[in-house]
Amino acid sequence: MGYADMIRNDANPTDIKEYLISGDQAAITIRIPDTLRDAAKEAAALKGTSLSAYIRECLIEELTNGR
């Protein structure tokens, strides 16, 4: 069962989070404005975390609660 199936079956947010964090690590490249990157780095630093961890956290939050 994939993410879309979980959404269609109205899975609870905890199950979706567990699914999203259970996979192997994958490297990606994205193109964003440097001002957005810099702001995200600053936001991550304010939370005491890395940019990568901050982005993962934001994605997981959006994919579990932003349905």
CHARMM internal coordinates of N, CA and C (Angstrom, degrees):
IC EDIT
DIST 1 N 1 CA 1.4582
DIST 1 CA 1 C 1.5200
ANGL 1 N 1 CA 1 C 108.23
DIST 1 C 2 N 1.3188
ANGL 1 CA 1 C 2 N 117.03
DIHE 1 N 1 CA 1 C 2 N 130.57
DIST 2 N 2 CA 1.4576
ANGL 1 C 2 N 2 CA 122.51
DIHE 1 CA 1 C 2 N 2 CA 179.03
DIST 2 CA 2 C 1.5176
ANGL 2 N 2 CA 2 C 111.63
DIHE 1 C 2 N 2 CA 2 C -99.65
DIST 2 C 3 N 1.3293
ANGL 2 CA 2 C 3 N 115.88
DIHE 2 N 2 CA 2 C 3 N -176.78
DIST 3 N 3 CA 1.4567
ANGL 2 C 3 N 3 CA 122.07
DIHE 2 CA 2 C 3 N 3 CA -178.27
DIST 3 CA 3 C 1.5232
ANGL 3 N 3 CA 3 C 112.03
DIHE 2 C 3 N 3 CA 3 C -58.34
DIST 3 C 4 N 1.3408
ANGL 3 CA 3 C 4 N 116.71
DIHE 3 N 3 CA 3 C 4 N -48.09
DIST 4 N 4 CA 1.4670
ANGL 3 C 4 N 4 CA 119.99
DIHE 3 CA 3 C 4 N 4 CA -178.14
DIST 4 CA 4 C 1.5248
ANGL 4 N 4 CA 4 C 110.93
DIHE 3 C 4 N 4 CA 4 C -61.53
DIST 4 C 5 N 1.3309
ANGL 4 CA 4 C 5 N 116.91
DIHE 4 N 4 CA 4 C 5 N -38.25
DIST 5 N 5 CA 1.4656
ANGL 4 C 5 N 5 CA 120.04
DIHE 4 CA 4 C 5 N 5 CA 177.53
DIST 5 CA 5 C 1.5280
ANGL 5 N 5 CA 5 C 110.79
DIHE 4 C 5 N 5 CA 5 C -63.94
DIST 5 C 6 N 1.3289
ANGL 5 CA 5 C 6 N 116.09
DIHE 5 N 5 CA 5 C 6 N -39.83
DIST 6 N 6 CA 1.4639
ANGL 5 C 6 N 6 CA 119.42
DIHE 5 CA 5 C 6 N 6 CA 179.24
DIST 6 CA 6 C 1.5231
ANGL 6 N 6 CA 6 C 110.45
DIHE 5 C 6 N 6 CA 6 C -62.93
DIST 6 C 7 N 1.3267
ANGL 6 CA 6 C 7 N 117.02
DIHE 6 N 6 CA 6 C 7 N -40.42
DIST 7 N 7 CA 1.4611
ANGL 6 C 7 N 7 CA 120.89
DIHE 6 CA 6 C 7 N 7 CA 179.18
DIST 7 CA 7 C 1.5298
ANGL 7 N 7 CA 7 C 109.93
DIHE 6 C 7 N 7 CA 7 C -65.90
DIST 7 C 8 N 1.3338
ANGL 7 CA 7 C 8 N 115.80
DIHE 7 N 7 CA 7 C 8 N -45.73
DIST 8 N 8 CA 1.4735
ANGL 7 C 8 N 8 CA 119.52
DIHE 7 CA 7 C 8 N 8 CA 179.23
DIST 8 CA 8 C 1.5250
ANGL 8 N 8 CA 8 C 112.08
DIHE 7 C 8 N 8 CA 8 C -60.43
DIST 8 C 9 N 1.3402
ANGL 8 CA 8 C 9 N 116.63
DIHE 8 N 8 CA 8 C 9 N -34.36
DIST 9 N 9 CA 1.4629
ANGL 8 C 9 N 9 CA 121.26
DIHE 8 CA 8 C 9 N 9 CA -178.69
DIST 9 CA 9 C 1.5211
ANGL 9 N 9 CA 9 C 112.55
DIHE 8 C 9 N 9 CA 9 C -90.14
DIST 9 C 10 N 1.3436
ANGL 9 CA 9 C 10 N 116.51
DIHE 9 N 9 CA 9 C 10 N 8.55
DIST 10 N 10 CA 1.4754
ANGL 9 C 10 N 10 CA 122.55
DIHE 9 CA 9 C 10 N 10 CA 177.36
DIST 10 CA 10 C 1.5296
ANGL 10 N 10 CA 10 C 112.63
DIHE 9 C 10 N 10 CA 10 C 56.05
DIST 10 C 11 N 1.3417
ANGL 10 CA 10 C 11 N 115.93
DIHE 10 N 10 CA 10 C 11 N 46.53
DIST 11 N 11 CA 1.4684
ANGL 10 C 11 N 11 CA 120.86
DIHE 10 CA 10 C 11 N 11 CA 176.96
DIST 11 CA 11 C 1.5244
ANGL 11 N 11 CA 11 C 109.73
DIHE 10 C 11 N 11 CA 11 C -63.58
DIST 11 C 12 N 1.3178
ANGL 11 CA 11 C 12 N 116.53
DIHE 11 N 11 CA 11 C 12 N 152.40
DIST 12 N 12 CA 1.4635
ANGL 11 C 12 N 12 CA 118.66
DIHE 11 CA 11 C 12 N 12 CA 179.54
DIST 12 CA 12 C 1.5293
ANGL 12 N 12 CA 12 C 110.01
DIHE 11 C 12 N 12 CA 12 C -78.05
DIST 12 C 13 N 1.3303
ANGL 12 CA 12 C 13 N 117.68
DIHE 12 N 12 CA 12 C 13 N 156.16
DIST 13 N 13 CA 1.4665
ANGL 12 C 13 N 13 CA 121.85
DIHE 12 CA 12 C 13 N 13 CA -176.26
DIST 13 CA 13 C 1.5245
ANGL 13 N 13 CA 13 C 114.08
DIHE 12 C 13 N 13 CA 13 C -56.35
DIST 13 C 14 N 1.3158
ANGL 13 CA 13 C 14 N 118.10
DIHE 13 N 13 CA 13 C 14 N -34.36
DIST 14 N 14 CA 1.4654
ANGL 13 C 14 N 14 CA 120.63
DIHE 13 CA 13 C 14 N 14 CA 179.62
DIST 14 CA 14 C 1.5208
ANGL 14 N 14 CA 14 C 110.78
DIHE 13 C 14 N 14 CA 14 C -64.41
DIST 14 C 15 N 1.3281
ANGL 14 CA 14 C 15 N 117.51
DIHE 14 N 14 CA 14 C 15 N -44.40
DIST 15 N 15 CA 1.4620
ANGL 14 C 15 N 15 CA 120.85
DIHE 14 CA 14 C 15 N 15 CA 178.12
DIST 15 CA 15 C 1.5284
ANGL 15 N 15 CA 15 C 111.15
DIHE 14 C 15 N 15 CA 15 C -63.53
DIST 15 C 16 N 1.3230
ANGL 15 CA 15 C 16 N 116.44
DIHE 15 N 15 CA 15 C 16 N -38.43
DIST 16 N 16 CA 1.4666
ANGL 15 C 16 N 16 CA 120.04
DIHE 15 CA 15 C 16 N 16 CA 179.28
DIST 16 CA 16 C 1.5278
ANGL 16 N 16 CA 16 C 109.88
DIHE 15 C 16 N 16 CA 16 C -66.26
DIST 16 C 17 N 1.3342
ANGL 16 CA 16 C 17 N 117.74
DIHE 16 N 16 CA 16 C 17 N -44.23
DIST 17 N 17 CA 1.4647
ANGL 16 C 17 N 17 CA 120.82
DIHE 16 CA 16 C 17 N 17 CA 178.10
DIST 17 CA 17 C 1.5159
ANGL 17 N 17 CA 17 C 110.88
DIHE 16 C 17 N 17 CA 17 C -59.92
DIST 17 C 18 N 1.3168
ANGL 17 CA 17 C 18 N 117.26
DIHE 17 N 17 CA 17 C 18 N -44.41
DIST 18 N 18 CA 1.4663
ANGL 17 C 18 N 18 CA 120.69
DIHE 17 CA 17 C 18 N 18 CA 178.98
DIST 18 CA 18 C 1.5233
ANGL 18 N 18 CA 18 C 110.59
DIHE 17 C 18 N 18 CA 18 C -59.87
DIST 18 C 19 N 1.3182
ANGL 18 CA 18 C 19 N 117.07
DIHE 18 N 18 CA 18 C 19 N -41.19
DIST 19 N 19 CA 1.4606
ANGL 18 C 19 N 19 CA 121.11
DIHE 18 CA 18 C 19 N 19 CA 177.74
DIST 19 CA 19 C 1.5277
ANGL 19 N 19 CA 19 C 110.84
DIHE 18 C 19 N 19 CA 19 C -63.14
DIST 19 C 20 N 1.3233
ANGL 19 CA 19 C 20 N 116.76
DIHE 19 N 19 CA 19 C 20 N -45.84
DIST 20 N 20 CA 1.4641
ANGL 19 C 20 N 20 CA 121.00
DIHE 19 CA 19 C 20 N 20 CA -175.20
DIST 20 CA 20 C 1.5238
ANGL 20 N 20 CA 20 C 113.05
DIHE 19 C 20 N 20 CA 20 C -65.85
DIST 20 C 21 N 1.3235
ANGL 20 CA 20 C 21 N 118.51
DIHE 20 N 20 CA 20 C 21 N -31.94
DIST 21 N 21 CA 1.4642
ANGL 20 C 21 N 21 CA 120.36
DIHE 20 CA 20 C 21 N 21 CA -177.90
DIST 21 CA 21 C 1.5248
ANGL 21 N 21 CA 21 C 112.91
DIHE 20 C 21 N 21 CA 21 C -93.50
DIST 21 C 22 N 1.3340
ANGL 21 CA 21 C 22 N 117.97
DIHE 21 N 21 CA 21 C 22 N -2.01
DIST 22 N 22 CA 1.4618
ANGL 21 C 22 N 22 CA 120.32
DIHE 21 CA 21 C 22 N 22 CA -173.63
DIST 22 CA 22 C 1.5238
ANGL 22 N 22 CA 22 C 114.21
DIHE 21 C 22 N 22 CA 22 C -84.58
DIST 22 C 23 N 1.3088
ANGL 22 CA 22 C 23 N 119.16
DIHE 22 N 22 CA 22 C 23 N -11.92
DIST 23 N 23 CA 1.4592
ANGL 22 C 23 N 23 CA 121.21
DIHE 22 CA 22 C 23 N 23 CA -175.30
DIST 23 CA 23 C 1.5170
ANGL 23 N 23 CA 23 C 113.64
DIHE 22 C 23 N 23 CA 23 C -81.12
DIST 23 C 24 N 1.3291
ANGL 23 CA 23 C 24 N 114.86
DIHE 23 N 23 CA 23 C 24 N 172.23
DIST 24 N 24 CA 1.4603
ANGL 23 C 24 N 24 CA 121.54
DIHE 23 CA 23 C 24 N 24 CA 174.89
DIST 24 CA 24 C 1.5283
ANGL 24 N 24 CA 24 C 109.45
DIHE 23 C 24 N 24 CA 24 C -73.31
DIST 24 C 25 N 1.3216
ANGL 24 CA 24 C 25 N 116.33
DIHE 24 N 24 CA 24 C 25 N 159.30
DIST 25 N 25 CA 1.4541
ANGL 24 C 25 N 25 CA 122.00
DIHE 24 CA 24 C 25 N 25 CA 177.33
DIST 25 CA 25 C 1.5307
ANGL 25 N 25 CA 25 C 109.47
DIHE 24 C 25 N 25 CA 25 C -72.47
DIST 25 C 26 N 1.3160
ANGL 25 CA 25 C 26 N 117.13
DIHE 25 N 25 CA 25 C 26 N 141.77
DIST 26 N 26 CA 1.4615
ANGL 25 C 26 N 26 CA 123.12
DIHE 25 CA 25 C 26 N 26 CA 177.45
DIST 26 CA 26 C 1.5186
ANGL 26 N 26 CA 26 C 108.50
DIHE 25 C 26 N 26 CA 26 C -135.15
DIST 26 C 27 N 1.3193
ANGL 26 CA 26 C 27 N 116.43
DIHE 26 N 26 CA 26 C 27 N 134.02
DIST 27 N 27 CA 1.4613
ANGL 26 C 27 N 27 CA 121.15
DIHE 26 CA 26 C 27 N 27 CA 177.32
DIST 27 CA 27 C 1.5278
ANGL 27 N 27 CA 27 C 108.56
DIHE 26 C 27 N 27 CA 27 C -83.89
DIST 27 C 28 N 1.3417
ANGL 27 CA 27 C 28 N 115.82
DIHE 27 N 27 CA 27 C 28 N 139.31
DIST 28 N 28 CA 1.4675
ANGL 27 C 28 N 28 CA 120.73
DIHE 27 CA 27 C 28 N 28 CA 177.50
DIST 28 CA 28 C 1.5224
ANGL 28 N 28 CA 28 C 109.04
DIHE 27 C 28 N 28 CA 28 C -134.59
DIST 28 C 29 N 1.3018
ANGL 28 CA 28 C 29 N 115.44
DIHE 28 N 28 CA 28 C 29 N 159.26
DIST 29 N 29 CA 1.4617
ANGL 28 C 29 N 29 CA 121.75
DIHE 28 CA 28 C 29 N 29 CA 173.34
DIST 29 CA 29 C 1.5136
ANGL 29 N 29 CA 29 C 107.36
DIHE 28 C 29 N 29 CA 29 C -123.77
DIST 29 C 30 N 1.3263
ANGL 29 CA 29 C 30 N 116.34
DIHE 29 N 29 CA 29 C 30 N 129.97
DIST 30 N 30 CA 1.4611
ANGL 29 C 30 N 30 CA 120.62
DIHE 29 CA 29 C 30 N 30 CA 176.52
DIST 30 CA 30 C 1.5192
ANGL 30 N 30 CA 30 C 108.37
DIHE 29 C 30 N 30 CA 30 C -128.73
DIST 30 C 31 N 1.2866
ANGL 30 CA 30 C 31 N 115.87
DIHE 30 N 30 CA 30 C 31 N 154.02
DIST 31 N 31 CA 1.4637
ANGL 30 C 31 N 31 CA 121.67
DIHE 30 CA 30 C 31 N 31 CA 177.20
DIST 31 CA 31 C 1.5290
ANGL 31 N 31 CA 31 C 107.96
DIHE 30 C 31 N 31 CA 31 C -111.18
DIST 31 C 32 N 1.3304
ANGL 31 CA 31 C 32 N 115.01
DIHE 31 N 31 CA 31 C 32 N 118.65
DIST 32 N 32 CA 1.4603
ANGL 31 C 32 N 32 CA 121.30
DIHE 31 CA 31 C 32 N 32 CA 177.79
DIST 32 CA 32 C 1.5321
ANGL 32 N 32 CA 32 C 107.75
DIHE 31 C 32 N 32 CA 32 C -136.99
DIST 32 C 33 N 1.3117
ANGL 32 CA 32 C 33 N 117.43
DIHE 32 N 32 CA 32 C 33 N 158.39
DIST 33 N 33 CA 1.4723
ANGL 32 C 33 N 33 CA 119.14
DIHE 32 CA 32 C 33 N 33 CA 177.05
DIST 33 CA 33 C 1.5292
ANGL 33 N 33 CA 33 C 110.49
DIHE 32 C 33 N 33 CA 33 C -60.44
DIST 33 C 34 N 1.3186
ANGL 33 CA 33 C 34 N 116.42
DIHE 33 N 33 CA 33 C 34 N 144.96
DIST 34 N 34 CA 1.4576
ANGL 33 C 34 N 34 CA 119.71
DIHE 33 CA 33 C 34 N 34 CA -178.79
DIST 34 CA 34 C 1.5265
ANGL 34 N 34 CA 34 C 111.93
DIHE 33 C 34 N 34 CA 34 C -62.26
DIST 34 C 35 N 1.3205
ANGL 34 CA 34 C 35 N 116.79
DIHE 34 N 34 CA 34 C 35 N -30.08
DIST 35 N 35 CA 1.4686
ANGL 34 C 35 N 35 CA 118.80
DIHE 34 CA 34 C 35 N 35 CA 178.18
DIST 35 CA 35 C 1.5302
ANGL 35 N 35 CA 35 C 111.34
DIHE 34 C 35 N 35 CA 35 C -66.59
DIST 35 C 36 N 1.3384
ANGL 35 CA 35 C 36 N 116.91
DIHE 35 N 35 CA 35 C 36 N -36.51
DIST 36 N 36 CA 1.4662
ANGL 35 C 36 N 36 CA 120.76
DIHE 35 CA 35 C 36 N 36 CA 176.75
DIST 36 CA 36 C 1.5199
ANGL 36 N 36 CA 36 C 110.11
DIHE 35 C 36 N 36 CA 36 C -68.05
DIST 36 C 37 N 1.3384
ANGL 36 CA 36 C 37 N 117.07
DIHE 36 N 36 CA 36 C 37 N -43.09
DIST 37 N 37 CA 1.4622
ANGL 36 C 37 N 37 CA 120.85
DIHE 36 CA 36 C 37 N 37 CA 177.35
DIST 37 CA 37 C 1.5264
ANGL 37 N 37 CA 37 C 110.89
DIHE 36 C 37 N 37 CA 37 C -59.89
DIST 37 C 38 N 1.3241
ANGL 37 CA 37 C 38 N 116.60
DIHE 37 N 37 CA 37 C 38 N -47.32
DIST 38 N 38 CA 1.4621
ANGL 37 C 38 N 38 CA 120.50
DIHE 37 CA 37 C 38 N 38 CA -178.65
DIST 38 CA 38 C 1.5240
ANGL 38 N 38 CA 38 C 111.66
DIHE 37 C 38 N 38 CA 38 C -63.34
DIST 38 C 39 N 1.3397
ANGL 38 CA 38 C 39 N 116.80
DIHE 38 N 38 CA 38 C 39 N -41.17
DIST 39 N 39 CA 1.4675
ANGL 38 C 39 N 39 CA 120.10
DIHE 38 CA 38 C 39 N 39 CA 178.00
DIST 39 CA 39 C 1.5237
ANGL 39 N 39 CA 39 C 110.46
DIHE 38 C 39 N 39 CA 39 C -64.29
DIST 39 C 40 N 1.3226
ANGL 39 CA 39 C 40 N 117.32
DIHE 39 N 39 CA 39 C 40 N -40.10
DIST 40 N 40 CA 1.4677
ANGL 39 C 40 N 40 CA 120.70
DIHE 39 CA 39 C 40 N 40 CA 179.01
DIST 40 CA 40 C 1.5265
ANGL 40 N 40 CA 40 C 110.83
DIHE 39 C 40 N 40 CA 40 C -66.38
DIST 40 C 41 N 1.3298
ANGL 40 CA 40 C 41 N 117.40
DIHE 40 N 40 CA 40 C 41 N -38.28
DIST 41 N 41 CA 1.4674
ANGL 40 C 41 N 41 CA 120.67
DIHE 40 CA 40 C 41 N 41 CA 176.32
DIST 41 CA 41 C 1.5329
ANGL 41 N 41 CA 41 C 110.29
DIHE 40 C 41 N 41 CA 41 C -61.99
DIST 41 C 42 N 1.3330
ANGL 41 CA 41 C 42 N 115.97
DIHE 41 N 41 CA 41 C 42 N -42.92
DIST 42 N 42 CA 1.4676
ANGL 41 C 42 N 42 CA 119.96
DIHE 41 CA 41 C 42 N 42 CA 179.24
DIST 42 CA 42 C 1.5274
ANGL 42 N 42 CA 42 C 110.99
DIHE 41 C 42 N 42 CA 42 C -64.76
DIST 42 C 43 N 1.3333
ANGL 42 CA 42 C 43 N 116.95
DIHE 42 N 42 CA 42 C 43 N -42.32
DIST 43 N 43 CA 1.4682
ANGL 42 C 43 N 43 CA 120.83
DIHE 42 CA 42 C 43 N 43 CA 178.79
DIST 43 CA 43 C 1.5208
ANGL 43 N 43 CA 43 C 110.25
DIHE 42 C 43 N 43 CA 43 C -63.06
DIST 43 C 44 N 1.3311
ANGL 43 CA 43 C 44 N 116.82
DIHE 43 N 43 CA 43 C 44 N -40.82
DIST 44 N 44 CA 1.4673
ANGL 43 C 44 N 44 CA 120.64
DIHE 43 CA 43 C 44 N 44 CA 178.17
DIST 44 CA 44 C 1.5248
ANGL 44 N 44 CA 44 C 110.38
DIHE 43 C 44 N 44 CA 44 C -63.69
DIST 44 C 45 N 1.3290
ANGL 44 CA 44 C 45 N 116.44
DIHE 44 N 44 CA 44 C 45 N -44.01
DIST 45 N 45 CA 1.4680
ANGL 44 C 45 N 45 CA 120.32
DIHE 44 CA 44 C 45 N 45 CA 179.76
DIST 45 CA 45 C 1.5180
ANGL 45 N 45 CA 45 C 111.13
DIHE 44 C 45 N 45 CA 45 C -61.75
DIST 45 C 46 N 1.3297
ANGL 45 CA 45 C 46 N 117.18
DIHE 45 N 45 CA 45 C 46 N -39.77
DIST 46 N 46 CA 1.4691
ANGL 45 C 46 N 46 CA 120.47
DIHE 45 CA 45 C 46 N 46 CA 178.48
DIST 46 CA 46 C 1.5201
ANGL 46 N 46 CA 46 C 111.57
DIHE 45 C 46 N 46 CA 46 C -62.54
DIST 46 C 47 N 1.3436
ANGL 46 CA 46 C 47 N 116.76
DIHE 46 N 46 CA 46 C 47 N -29.38
DIST 47 N 47 CA 1.4631
ANGL 46 C 47 N 47 CA 121.02
DIHE 46 CA 46 C 47 N 47 CA 177.42
DIST 47 CA 47 C 1.5311
ANGL 47 N 47 CA 47 C 112.09
DIHE 46 C 47 N 47 CA 47 C -89.46
DIST 47 C 48 N 1.3325
ANGL 47 CA 47 C 48 N 116.44
DIHE 47 N 47 CA 47 C 48 N -2.40
DIST 48 N 48 CA 1.4572
ANGL 47 C 48 N 48 CA 120.81
DIHE 47 CA 47 C 48 N 48 CA 179.52
DIST 48 CA 48 C 1.5230
ANGL 48 N 48 CA 48 C 113.24
DIHE 47 C 48 N 48 CA 48 C 73.25
DIST 48 C 49 N 1.3262
ANGL 48 CA 48 C 49 N 116.94
DIHE 48 N 48 CA 48 C 49 N 33.43
DIST 49 N 49 CA 1.4560
ANGL 48 C 49 N 49 CA 120.74
DIHE 48 CA 48 C 49 N 49 CA -177.62
DIST 49 CA 49 C 1.5288
ANGL 49 N 49 CA 49 C 110.22
DIHE 48 C 49 N 49 CA 49 C -134.87
DIST 49 C 50 N 1.3068
ANGL 49 CA 49 C 50 N 116.15
DIHE 49 N 49 CA 49 C 50 N 172.59
DIST 50 N 50 CA 1.4612
ANGL 49 C 50 N 50 CA 120.92
DIHE 49 CA 49 C 50 N 50 CA 178.94
DIST 50 CA 50 C 1.5238
ANGL 50 N 50 CA 50 C 110.40
DIHE 49 C 50 N 50 CA 50 C -84.19
DIST 50 C 51 N 1.3275
ANGL 50 CA 50 C 51 N 115.59
DIHE 50 N 50 CA 50 C 51 N 164.31
DIST 51 N 51 CA 1.4583
ANGL 50 C 51 N 51 CA 120.42
DIHE 50 CA 50 C 51 N 51 CA 177.13
DIST 51 CA 51 C 1.5286
ANGL 51 N 51 CA 51 C 110.42
DIHE 50 C 51 N 51 CA 51 C -61.78
DIST 51 C 52 N 1.3143
ANGL 51 CA 51 C 52 N 117.50
DIHE 51 N 51 CA 51 C 52 N -43.48
DIST 52 N 52 CA 1.4688
ANGL 51 C 52 N 52 CA 120.45
DIHE 51 CA 51 C 52 N 52 CA 179.69
DIST 52 CA 52 C 1.5258
ANGL 52 N 52 CA 52 C 111.96
DIHE 51 C 52 N 52 CA 52 C -60.59
DIST 52 C 53 N 1.3225
ANGL 52 CA 52 C 53 N 116.80
DIHE 52 N 52 CA 52 C 53 N -45.37
DIST 53 N 53 CA 1.4638
ANGL 52 C 53 N 53 CA 120.33
DIHE 52 CA 52 C 53 N 53 CA 179.41
DIST 53 CA 53 C 1.5242
ANGL 53 N 53 CA 53 C 110.78
DIHE 52 C 53 N 53 CA 53 C -64.98
DIST 53 C 54 N 1.3241
ANGL 53 CA 53 C 54 N 116.55
DIHE 53 N 53 CA 53 C 54 N -38.12
DIST 54 N 54 CA 1.4602
ANGL 53 C 54 N 54 CA 121.00
DIHE 53 CA 53 C 54 N 54 CA 178.84
DIST 54 CA 54 C 1.5296
ANGL 54 N 54 CA 54 C 110.83
DIHE 53 C 54 N 54 CA 54 C -63.87
DIST 54 C 55 N 1.3154
ANGL 54 CA 54 C 55 N 116.63
DIHE 54 N 54 CA 54 C 55 N -44.26
DIST 55 N 55 CA 1.4643
ANGL 54 C 55 N 55 CA 120.47
DIHE 54 CA 54 C 55 N 55 CA 179.08
DIST 55 CA 55 C 1.5237
ANGL 55 N 55 CA 55 C 110.55
DIHE 54 C 55 N 55 CA 55 C -64.42
DIST 55 C 56 N 1.3343
ANGL 55 CA 55 C 56 N 117.35
DIHE 55 N 55 CA 55 C 56 N -43.24
DIST 56 N 56 CA 1.4776
ANGL 55 C 56 N 56 CA 119.95
DIHE 55 CA 55 C 56 N 56 CA 176.59
DIST 56 CA 56 C 1.5193
ANGL 56 N 56 CA 56 C 110.55
DIHE 55 C 56 N 56 CA 56 C -58.79
DIST 56 C 57 N 1.3258
ANGL 56 CA 56 C 57 N 116.76
DIHE 56 N 56 CA 56 C 57 N -44.72
DIST 57 N 57 CA 1.4625
ANGL 56 C 57 N 57 CA 121.40
DIHE 56 CA 56 C 57 N 57 CA 179.58
DIST 57 CA 57 C 1.5291
ANGL 57 N 57 CA 57 C 111.47
DIHE 56 C 57 N 57 CA 57 C -60.07
DIST 57 C 58 N 1.3307
ANGL 57 CA 57 C 58 N 115.99
DIHE 57 N 57 CA 57 C 58 N -44.11
DIST 58 N 58 CA 1.4721
ANGL 57 C 58 N 58 CA 120.39
DIHE 57 CA 57 C 58 N 58 CA 179.34
DIST 58 CA 58 C 1.5236
ANGL 58 N 58 CA 58 C 111.11
DIHE 57 C 58 N 58 CA 58 C -64.16
DIST 58 C 59 N 1.3195
ANGL 58 CA 58 C 59 N 117.30
DIHE 58 N 58 CA 58 C 59 N -43.30
DIST 59 N 59 CA 1.4652
ANGL 58 C 59 N 59 CA 120.84
DIHE 58 CA 58 C 59 N 59 CA 179.21
DIST 59 CA 59 C 1.5185
ANGL 59 N 59 CA 59 C 111.69
DIHE 58 C 59 N 59 CA 59 C -63.56
DIST 59 C 60 N 1.3147
ANGL 59 CA 59 C 60 N 116.25
DIHE 59 N 59 CA 59 C 60 N -44.96
DIST 60 N 60 CA 1.4644
ANGL 59 C 60 N 60 CA 119.96
DIHE 59 CA 59 C 60 N 60 CA 179.99
DIST 60 CA 60 C 1.5248
ANGL 60 N 60 CA 60 C 110.12
DIHE 59 C 60 N 60 CA 60 C -62.88
DIST 60 C 61 N 1.3203
ANGL 60 CA 60 C 61 N 117.18
DIHE 60 N 60 CA 60 C 61 N -42.74
DIST 61 N 61 CA 1.4633
ANGL 60 C 61 N 61 CA 121.00
DIHE 60 CA 60 C 61 N 61 CA 178.75
DIST 61 CA 61 C 1.5332
ANGL 61 N 61 CA 61 C 110.49
DIHE 60 C 61 N 61 CA 61 C -60.55
DIST 61 C 62 N 1.3248
ANGL 61 CA 61 C 62 N 116.40
DIHE 61 N 61 CA 61 C 62 N -46.28
DIST 62 N 62 CA 1.4647
ANGL 61 C 62 N 62 CA 120.90
DIHE 61 CA 61 C 62 N 62 CA -179.27
DIST 62 CA 62 C 1.5338
ANGL 62 N 62 CA 62 C 111.52
DIHE 61 C 62 N 62 CA 62 C -65.51
DIST 62 C 63 N 1.3255
ANGL 62 CA 62 C 63 N 116.44
DIHE 62 N 62 CA 62 C 63 N -40.80
DIST 63 N 63 CA 1.4644
ANGL 62 C 63 N 63 CA 119.86
DIHE 62 CA 62 C 63 N 63 CA -177.11
DIST 63 CA 63 C 1.5327
ANGL 63 N 63 CA 63 C 113.57
DIHE 62 C 63 N 63 CA 63 C -75.89
DIST 63 C 64 N 1.3233
ANGL 63 CA 63 C 64 N 117.44
DIHE 63 N 63 CA 63 C 64 N -19.46
DIST 64 N 64 CA 1.4661
ANGL 63 C 64 N 64 CA 119.57
DIHE 63 CA 63 C 64 N 64 CA 178.23
DIST 64 CA 64 C 1.5266
ANGL 64 N 64 CA 64 C 113.01
DIHE 63 C 64 N 64 CA 64 C -97.23
DIST 64 C 65 N 1.3296
ANGL 64 CA 64 C 65 N 116.82
DIHE 64 N 64 CA 64 C 65 N -36.20
DIST 65 N 65 CA 1.4658
ANGL 64 C 65 N 65 CA 119.00
DIHE 64 CA 64 C 65 N 65 CA -175.38
DIST 65 CA 65 C 1.5203
ANGL 65 N 65 CA 65 C 113.36
DIHE 64 C 65 N 65 CA 65 C -110.85
DIST 65 C 66 N 1.3194
ANGL 65 CA 65 C 66 N 117.30
DIHE 65 N 65 CA 65 C 66 N -17.55
DIST 66 N 66 CA 1.4569
ANGL 65 C 66 N 66 CA 120.68
DIHE 65 CA 65 C 66 N 66 CA -174.79
DIST 66 CA 66 C 1.5270
ANGL 66 N 66 CA 66 C 113.07
DIHE 65 C 66 N 66 CA 66 C -91.62
DIST 66 C 67 N 1.3158
ANGL 66 CA 66 C 67 N 116.40
DIHE 66 N 66 CA 66 C 67 N 22.57
DIST 67 N 67 CA 1.4619
ANGL 66 C 67 N 67 CA 119.59
DIHE 66 CA 66 C 67 N 67 CA -176.85
DIST 67 CA 67 C 1.4762
ANGL 67 N 67 CA 67 C 107.55
DIHE 66 C 67 N 67 CA 67 C -69.63
END
COOR INIT
IC SEED 1 N 1 CA 1 C
IC BUILD
